[in-house]
Amino acid sequence: MLIRKRSFALATLTIFTFSVSLIAPTFAGGFFRLKEKGHITISPRTTIITGDPEEIFDEGAAEIVAYDSRKKRLYISNGNDSAIDIIDIRDVDNPQPILQLPTGEAPTSVAVNPRWWRNEIAVAVPADPEQNPGSVKFYDTSGNVISEVTVGALPDMLTYGPWGRYLFVANEGEPNDDYDNDPNGSISIIDVRRGAAKVNQDDVHTVEFTSLNGMEDELRDAGVRIFGPGASASQDLEPEYITVTPDGKTAFAICQENNAIVEIDVKTKSLATIFSLGTKDHSIEKNAIDASNRDDRINITTWPTHGFYMPDAIASYRTRGKTYIVSANEGDARDYDGFSEEARVGSLELDPTIFPNAAELQLDENLGRLNITTANGDNDNDDVFEKIFSYGARSFSIWNTAGDLVYDSGDDFEQIIAERFPADFNSTNDENDSFDNRSDDKGPEPEGVVVGWVGRDCYAFIGLERIGGIMIYNITNPRRPVFCDYVNNRDFSGDAEAGTAGDLGPEGLLFISAFKSPTRRPLLVVANEVSGTTTIYDIVKRKD
């Protein structure tokens, strides 16, 4: 096992029925084919909502979505009902509810085995309390229980590898609110080659990070954030999301709060590498941010701060003979009753030799409101901060498999939002008329990402959790991605709590290739956590 060293400043560059309401499709088109290189956009076609909009508002009624290409069905995790909603989309303009599948506790993730003849889905279900081992439940695609196995604490995301031989589960292992019960984070690898009906506990191999215990100082020196009170490395590392390389040989899991990626060797089912993602230097012009929600304006500018990338979702793809990792750099803080790292720049004592203009910087209209961490930046533990570290990079990035930064979108997201939605810039996701509300935190907060090939080009679709909408980039050349479009299916004149504001809080994104699509052209499906809506988009060629 190898620790790859990286300094903080390096990476600058039981079935019951339920009702479904449909919002009329806004786009209809003919057969789609895109062979030549070019830009694309997305057009909302159908929006599905499984429940009363006012009752499911901000209850996680649509979080993660999976797809069965044989039966042309969507499987949507519904935290509000602790269930999986199964929707038939053979007629995309008129989706039909099949059934609602209860899961016990609220599911955190759902996946469909890519071996279509297996007819099986997997669902991640945490225990109660979440610090106890969770479970993965297997069902056939009609909702019948097949089997169930135990995995690590708080299984937060699961995904099948290529060819559906193994199922990978990110067990986050979060502490309780008092921070006196902190289970190990882990990755479970479940052998499903014999089919889910034959899966038993012997088929589960859980990779913990106990080999790193005693190496906490070395990890910190390498840039990995190990900082929970009294926590060992294996307790502190919290896997959030997994991507498996196209050859199926390697899995990469993001540990968001740790700002690190762990590499898992699938053949040996062991930890191969851990590396820090470093930080983004916001004093560089291309990395500018709007840092205040108290200045009554859009002010995207440079500041003497560094942002931890801290991705949420990641994806991988292969282009030009190499594999790359794509990350949505959301950012996340540990904020519990028993321990919190959160503070604002205005509350810090800044080193006067490094920040001679500290008083000006710490004004609310400047940098004073920015949410930062107290776990880093005080190098000699004297309560005087030599560096300022914030959460997230307000961007998406592309990394090689050695953890080196290949591309970052810089300040694109905020600049594009400022141009297209100036009256709603950096809005929050649970109320309209919230201009500039999130500038002091993580801005647009990119959370979800999915990649897909359309014709000869590969595209990244990045969901913005706060203001909403999807950013689209052509990433065929990983060193020179090209912005294609930003589409936001939110109605800023509506009432969020009444369910008239459109899509709010995109969480899970799903790309459906033309080959597998019911329309025979590519689709994008987005589950929106706050509004509880799931929208199906046509992927279309731009006319401009």
C-alpha positions in Angstrom: 0.0 0.0 0.0 1.3 3.4 -1.0 0.6 6.9 0.4 1.1 9.4 -2.3 2.2 12.7 -0.9 0.6 15.9 -1.9 0.9 19.3 -0.3 -2.2 21.4 0.3 -1.2 23.9 -2.4 0.0 21.5 -5.0 -3.2 21.0 -7.0 -4.0 24.5 -8.0 -4.4 23.8 -11.6 -44.3 -6.0 0.4 -45.7 -3.9 -2.3 -48.2 -1.1 -2.3 -49.5 1.3 -4.9 -48.6 4.9 -5.2 -49.5 7.8 -7.5 -47.4 9.6 -10.1 -48.0 13.1 -11.3 -46.5 14.1 -14.7 -45.6 17.6 -15.8 -46.2 17.9 -19.5 -43.1 17.3 -21.7 -41.5 20.4 -23.0 -39.6 18.8 -25.9 -40.4 16.2 -28.5 -38.1 15.3 -31.4 -37.4 12.6 -33.9 -34.6 10.0 -34.2 -31.3 11.4 -32.8 -27.9 10.7 -34.2 -24.7 12.6 -33.5 -21.7 11.2 -35.2 -19.7 14.4 -35.8 -17.9 16.3 -33.1 -19.8 19.1 -31.7 -21.6 20.6 -28.7 -24.8 19.2 -27.1 -27.4 20.5 -24.7 -30.3 18.9 -22.8 -34.0 19.6 -23.0 -36.4 18.6 -20.3 -38.9 16.2 -21.6 -40.8 14.7 -18.7 -40.8 15.3 -15.0 -42.0 12.6 -12.5 -43.1 13.3 -9.0 -44.2 10.4 -6.7 -46.3 12.1 -4.0 -47.9 15.3 -3.0 -45.4 18.1 -3.8 -46.0 19.9 -0.5 -45.7 16.7 1.6 -42.4 15.5 0.0 -40.7 18.9 -0.1 -37.2 18.6 1.2 -37.8 15.0 2.4 -35.4 13.2 0.0 -38.2 11.7 -2.1 -36.0 11.4 -5.1 -32.3 10.9 -4.6 -30.5 8.2 -6.6 -31.8 6.8 -9.9 -30.9 3.6 -11.7 -32.1 2.1 -15.0 -33.0 -1.4 -16.3 -32.3 -1.3 -20.0 -34.2 -4.5 -20.7 -37.5 -3.6 -19.1 -37.0 0.1 -19.6 -37.6 1.0 -16.0 -36.3 3.6 -13.6 -35.6 2.7 -9.9 -35.6 5.8 -7.7 -34.5 5.8 -4.1 -37.2 7.5 -2.0 -36.0 8.5 1.5 -39.4 10.0 2.4 -41.2 6.7 2.0 -38.2 4.5 2.8 -38.7 2.8 -0.5 -37.7 2.3 -4.1 -40.1 3.8 -6.7 -40.2 1.7 -9.9 -41.3 3.6 -13.0 -41.9 2.2 -16.5 -40.5 4.6 -19.1 -41.1 2.6 -22.3 -43.2 5.6 -23.2 -41.0 8.4 -22.0 -43.8 11.0 -22.4 -46.1 8.9 -20.2 -44.2 7.1 -17.5 -46.2 4.6 -15.5 -45.7 3.6 -11.9 -45.1 -0.2 -11.5 -44.9 -0.4 -7.7 -43.2 1.0 -4.6 -40.8 -1.3 -3.0 -40.4 -0.8 0.8 -36.8 -1.1 2.1 -37.1 -0.8 5.9 -34.8 2.1 6.7 -34.5 4.9 4.1 -32.3 3.6 1.2 -29.2 5.5 0.3 -28.4 4.1 -3.1 -29.8 1.7 -5.8 -28.1 0.0 -8.8 -29.1 -2.3 -11.5 -26.9 -5.2 -12.6 -25.5 -4.5 -16.1 -25.9 -8.2 -16.9 -29.5 -7.7 -18.0 -30.3 -11.4 -17.9 -29.6 -11.3 -14.2 -32.8 -9.2 -13.6 -31.5 -7.9 -10.3 -31.1 -4.7 -8.4 -29.1 -3.9 -5.3 -30.2 -1.4 -2.6 -28.0 0.1 0.1 -29.8 0.4 3.5 -28.2 1.8 6.7 -28.9 0.4 10.1 -30.6 2.1 13.0 -28.4 3.5 14.5 -26.3 4.2 11.5 -23.1 3.3 13.3 -24.1 -0.4 13.2 -23.3 -2.5 10.1 -25.7 -1.8 7.3 -27.0 -4.1 4.6 -27.4 -4.6 0.9 -30.7 -6.0 -0.2 -31.1 -7.7 -3.6 -34.4 -7.8 -5.5 -35.3 -8.9 -8.9 -36.4 -6.1 -11.2 -40.0 -6.8 -10.5 -39.4 -6.1 -6.8 -39.2 -9.6 -5.3 -36.7 -10.1 -2.5 -33.7 -12.3 -3.5 -31.2 -12.1 -0.8 -29.6 -9.8 1.8 -26.1 -9.4 3.2 -24.4 -7.3 5.8 -21.8 -4.7 4.9 -20.0 -1.9 6.8 -21.5 1.0 8.7 -23.6 3.5 6.8 -23.5 2.1 3.2 -23.8 5.4 1.3 -23.4 4.4 -2.3 -23.1 1.3 -4.3 -22.3 0.5 -7.9 -21.8 -2.6 -10.1 -18.5 -3.0 -11.9 -18.3 -3.7 -15.6 -20.0 -6.9 -16.6 -21.8 -7.1 -13.2 -19.3 -9.5 -11.6 -18.9 -7.5 -8.4 -20.9 -5.0 -6.5 -18.9 -2.2 -4.7 -20.3 -0.5 -1.6 -18.9 2.7 0.0 -19.5 2.4 3.7 -19.1 5.9 5.1 -18.9 5.0 8.8 -19.9 8.4 10.1 -19.8 9.0 13.9 -22.9 9.7 16.0 -23.8 13.2 16.9 -21.9 13.1 20.2 -18.8 11.8 18.3 -18.3 9.1 20.9 -19.1 6.2 18.5 -17.1 6.4 15.3 -17.1 3.2 13.2 -14.5 2.3 10.6 -15.1 3.5 7.1 -14.8 0.7 4.5 -15.4 -0.6 1.0 -17.4 -3.8 0.6 -16.9 -5.9 -2.5 -19.6 -8.4 -3.1 -19.1 -11.3 -5.5 -22.3 -11.6 -7.6 -21.0 -13.8 -10.4 -23.3 -16.6 -9.4 -26.3 -14.3 -9.3 -27.9 -12.5 -6.4 -30.1 -15.5 -5.5 -26.9 -17.4 -4.5 -25.2 -14.5 -2.7 -24.4 -15.1 1.0 -22.2 -13.5 3.6 -19.2 -15.5 2.4 -19.4 -13.5 -0.9 -18.8 -10.2 1.0 -15.3 -9.0 1.4 -15.0 -5.7 3.3 -11.9 -3.7 2.9 -11.2 -1.6 6.0 -8.3 0.8 6.4 -6.8 -0.6 9.6 -3.4 -1.0 7.8 -3.2 2.8 8.0 -3.6 2.9 11.8 -0.5 4.3 13.4 0.3 6.2 10.2 -1.9 9.2 10.9 1.0 11.7 11.0 2.3 10.4 7.8 -1.1 10.7 6.2 -1.4 14.3 7.4 2.0 15.1 6.0 0.8 13.7 2.7 -2.2 16.1 2.7 -4.9 13.6 3.8 -7.2 15.2 6.4 -7.2 13.0 9.5 -8.7 15.2 12.2 -11.6 13.6 14.0 -11.1 13.8 17.8 -9.3 10.7 18.9 -10.0 8.9 15.6 -7.7 6.4 14.1 -7.1 6.5 10.3 -9.5 3.7 9.7 -12.2 5.5 11.7 -11.6 8.9 10.2 -11.6 7.8 6.5 -15.2 8.1 5.3 -15.8 6.7 1.7 -18.6 8.5 0.0 -18.7 7.5 -3.6 -17.1 4.8 -5.9 -16.2 4.6 -9.5 -14.9 1.5 -11.2 -12.5 1.8 -14.1 -13.8 0.5 -17.5 -11.5 -2.5 -17.3 -12.9 -3.5 -14.0 -9.5 -3.9 -12.4 -9.5 -0.9 -10.1 -12.1 0.9 -7.9 -11.5 4.5 -6.7 -13.5 5.8 -3.7 -13.6 9.4 -2.6 -13.3 10.1 1.1 -14.9 13.5 0.9 -14.2 15.0 4.4 -10.7 13.7 4.1 -10.1 15.3 0.7 -8.6 12.0 -0.4 -9.1 9.1 -2.8 -8.4 5.5 -2.0 -7.5 3.0 -4.7 -8.8 -0.5 -4.4 -7.2 -3.4 -6.2 -10.2 -5.5 -7.3 -8.2 -8.8 -7.9 -6.7 -8.8 -4.4 -9.6 -6.9 -2.8 -7.2 -4.7 -0.9 -6.2 -1.1 -0.5 -3.5 -0.2 -3.0 -3.1 3.6 -2.7 -4.4 6.6 -0.9 -3.7 10.2 -2.1 -4.8 13.7 -1.2 -6.3 15.9 -3.8 -4.6 19.0 -2.5 -6.2 22.4 -2.6 -7.3 25.1 -5.1 -5.7 28.5 -4.8 -8.4 31.2 -4.8 -5.8 34.0 -5.1 -5.3 33.0 -8.7 -7.5 34.9 -11.1 -9.0 31.9 -12.9 -10.0 30.5 -9.4 -11.9 33.5 -8.2 -15.0 33.1 -6.0 -17.8 35.1 -4.5 -17.1 34.8 -0.8 -19.8 36.9 0.9 -23.6 36.7 1.2 -23.7 40.2 2.9 -22.5 42.4 0.1 -25.7 42.6 -1.9 -23.9 42.0 -5.2 -22.1 39.5 -7.4 -18.4 39.8 -6.6 -16.4 37.0 -8.1 -12.8 37.9 -7.3 -9.6 36.6 -5.9 -9.0 36.0 -2.2 -6.0 34.7 -0.1 -7.7 31.4 0.6 -7.4 27.8 -0.5 -10.4 25.4 -1.1 -10.3 21.7 -0.4 -11.7 20.0 -3.5 -13.7 17.5 -1.4 -15.7 15.9 -4.2 -19.0 14.2 -3.6 -19.7 12.2 -6.8 -17.0 10.9 -9.0 -17.0 9.1 -12.4 -14.3 7.5 -14.6 -13.9 7.1 -18.3 -11.2 6.1 -20.8 -10.1 8.3 -23.7 -7.0 8.4 -25.8 -5.7 5.2 -24.2 -5.8 6.4 -20.6 -8.3 6.3 -17.7 -9.4 9.5 -16.0 -11.5 10.4 -12.9 -14.0 13.2 -13.0 -15.1 14.8 -9.8 -17.9 17.2 -8.7 -16.1 19.3 -6.1 -18.9 20.0 -3.6 -17.1 20.3 -0.2 -18.3 19.1 3.2 -17.6 19.9 6.8 -17.8 17.8 10.0 -20.4 19.6 12.2 -21.6 17.5 15.1 -22.7 18.3 18.7 -19.5 16.6 19.9 -17.2 18.2 17.4 -17.3 20.8 14.7 -14.6 22.2 12.5 -16.8 25.0 11.1 -16.0 28.7 11.6 -16.1 31.9 9.6 -13.0 33.9 8.6 -14.3 36.8 10.6 -14.0 34.8 13.8 -10.3 33.8 13.3 -7.2 35.4 14.6 -5.1 35.8 11.4 -1.3 36.0 11.4 -0.6 39.7 10.9 2.7 39.1 9.0 0.9 37.0 6.4 -2.4 38.9 6.5 -1.4 42.6 7.2 -4.8 43.7 5.9 -6.7 41.2 8.2 -9.2 43.8 9.5 -10.3 44.6 5.9 -10.4 41.0 4.9 -12.6 40.1 7.8 -15.3 42.5 7.0 -18.6 40.8 6.3 -18.8 42.2 2.8 -15.3 40.8 2.0 -14.0 37.5 3.4 -15.5 37.6 6.9 -18.5 35.5 6.2 -16.8 32.7 4.3 -17.2 29.3 6.0 -13.8 27.7 6.7 -12.3 24.9 8.7 -10.4 25.2 12.0 -8.9 21.8 11.5 -6.3 23.2 9.1 -4.4 26.4 8.7 -3.1 26.9 12.3 0.3 25.3 11.6 1.8 25.7 15.1 -1.4 25.3 17.1 -1.3 28.7 18.7 -4.8 29.7 17.6 -3.3 32.1 15.1 -4.0 31.1 11.5 -1.4 31.2 8.8 -3.6 29.9 6.0 -7.4 29.9 5.3 -9.0 26.7 4.0 -12.6 26.6 2.8 -14.8 23.7 1.6 -15.1 22.6 -2.0 -13.7 24.1 -5.2 -17.0 25.3 -6.8 -15.9 23.4 -10.0 -15.5 20.0 -11.6 -12.1 18.5 -12.1 -10.4 15.7 -14.1 -7.6 13.7 -12.5 -5.4 10.9 -13.8 -5.2 7.6 -11.9 -2.1 8.8 -10.1 -4.2 11.6 -8.5 -2.6 14.4 -10.5 -4.9 17.3 -11.5 -5.3 17.3 -15.3 -8.1 19.9 -15.5 -10.2 22.1 -13.3 -13.1 24.3 -14.5 -11.8 27.2 -12.3 -14.5 29.9 -11.7 -16.6 28.8 -14.7 -19.6 27.8 -12.7 -20.1 31.1 -10.9 -19.2 33.2 -13.9 -21.8 31.3 -16.1 -24.5 31.6 -13.4 -23.8 35.3 -12.9 -24.3 35.8 -16.7 -27.4 33.7 -17.1 -29.2 34.0 -13.7 -27.9 37.3 -12.2 -31.1 37.9 -10.2 -30.8 34.4 -8.6 -27.0 34.1 -8.4 -25.9 31.5 -5.8 -29.4 30.9 -4.6 -30.2 28.2 -2.1 -32.3 25.2 -3.0 -35.3 25.4 -0.7 -36.6 28.9 -1.4 -36.7 31.4 -4.2 -35.8 35.1 -3.8 -32.6 33.9 -2.2 -30.0 35.8 -4.2 -26.4 35.4 -3.0 -27.5 33.2 -0.2 -24.8 30.5 -0.7 -21.8 32.7 -1.6 -20.4 32.4 1.9 -20.6 28.7 1.9 -19.9 26.6 -1.2 -21.5 28.7 -3.9 -23.4 26.6 -6.5 -22.2 23.4 -4.7 -21.5 20.9 -7.5 -22.6 17.5 -6.2 -23.5 14.9 -8.8 -21.6 13.9 -12.0 -22.1 11.4 -14.7 -20.2 10.8 -17.9 -21.5 9.4 -21.2 -20.5 9.0 -24.8 -22.6 10.6 -27.5 -21.3 9.7 -30.9 -17.6 10.0 -30.8 -17.4 12.4 -27.9 -17.5 12.0 -24.2 -19.5 14.5 -22.0 -19.6 15.3 -18.4 -22.9 16.3 -16.8 -22.5 18.0 -13.4 -25.5 18.8 -11.1 -25.4 21.9 -9.0 -27.1 21.2 -5.7 -28.0 24.7 -4.6 -29.1 27.0 -7.5 -29.8 23.8 -9.4 -29.3 22.9 -13.0 -26.8 20.9 -15.0 -23.5 22.0 -16.4 -22.4 20.2 -19.6 -18.8 19.8 -20.9 -17.2 17.9 -23.7 -14.4 16.1 -22.0 -13.1 14.0 -24.9 -9.8 15.7 -24.5 -9.3 15.7 -20.8 -6.8 18.5 -20.9 -9.0 20.8 -22.9 -12.7 20.3 -22.0 -15.1 22.6 -23.7 -18.2 24.1 -22.1 -21.3 23.1 -23.9 -24.3 24.5 -22.0 -25.9 25.1 -18.6 -29.6 24.1 -18.3 -31.7 24.8 -15.2 -35.2 23.4 -15.0 -36.1 25.5 -12.0 -38.9 28.1 -11.9 -37.6 31.1 -9.9 -41.0 32.7 -9.9 -42.6 29.7 -8.2 -43.1 28.7 -4.6 -40.6 26.0 -3.5 -42.6 24.6 -0.6 -45.8 24.5 -2.7 -44.0 22.5 -5.4 -44.3 25.1 -8.1 -40.6 26.0 -8.4 -39.6 23.1 -10.6 -36.6 21.0 -9.9 -34.7 21.7 -6.7 -31.5 20.1 -5.4 -30.2 17.7 -8.1 -28.7 14.7 -6.4 -28.4 11.6 -8.6 -27.6 11.8 -12.3 -28.0 8.9 -14.8 -26.9 8.8 -18.4 -28.7 6.4 -20.8 -27.0 5.7 -24.1 -28.9 5.7 -27.3 -28.4 1.9 -27.6 -30.2 1.3 -24.3 -32.7 4.2 -24.5 -36.4 3.7 -25.0 -36.3 6.5 -27.5 -33.2 5.2 -29.3 -31.4 8.4 -28.5 -29.4 9.4 -25.4 -31.2 10.6 -22.3 -30.1 12.2 -19.0 -32.2 11.4 -15.9 -31.8 13.6 -12.8 -33.3 12.9 -9.4 -33.9 16.1 -7.4 -33.7 15.6 -3.6 -35.4 18.8 -2.4 -38.4 19.0 -4.9 -38.7 15.2 -5.0 -38.9 15.3 -8.7 -37.2 13.2 -11.3 -36.7 14.7 -14.7 -35.9 13.0 -18.0 -33.9 15.1 -20.5 -33.4 14.6 -24.2 -29.8 15.1 -25.1 -29.8 17.1 -28.3 -27.4 18.8 -30.6 -27.1 22.6 -30.1 -28.3 24.7 -32.9 -26.0 27.7 -32.3 
